[in-house]
Amino acid sequence: MAETGSKKNRAGKQTEYITVGEVLGAWGLKGAFRVRPTTDFPERFEPGETVFIDGVPNTIQSSNWQKDGVIMTIAGVDTPEAAAKLRRKTLDIPASELHDLPEGQYYQFDIIGLEVRTLDGTILGKVTDILNCGNDVYVVKGEGKKDVLIPATKDVVKSIDVKKGKMIIEPIEGLLG
């Protein structure tokens, strides 16, 4: 998963932001809220860390991991009503704080939008979404075609070139119809 979401440019500022979580709703009576993390780096939610909501920095005061997310509080949000207003907001970090990934691993926002071709050069379309299952599955949409689901495995995905915006696959039997 790494970090997901998209690069965001807030209000004409030069800083790009990367989404690391989404607020699901208020939790309890003291301004806490539930977050669905969209990062493989749980340290993003440690007390003292800063996340941005609508481009405004917020310091995490507390965090408690649950099986399906994290319950957290931030400075200035101390009522259930204030926490409820954060529902569906994203928690972002500056792109400059991204971790370097090992070779062969990519951020989801780098994969979405890549043009997908087969080894013989046939253009299938562009990656429009990534499904997080047992292994990731790339949703590829071509013009006037049904979506194609591409398993993100070494057997199928032969190369990814983020700079050139291309992914080359070798479809397994039955994958393309």
Secondary structure, DSSP 4 states (H G I P E B T S, - for coil): --SEEEEEE-TT-S-EEEEEEEEEEEETTTTEEEEEE--S-GGGGSTT-EEEETTEEEEEEEEEEETTEEEEEETT--SHHHHHTTTTPEEEEEGGGPPPPPTT---HHHHTT-EEEETT--EEEEEEEEEESSSEEEEEE-TTS--EEEE-STTTEEEEETTTTEEEE-PPTTTT-
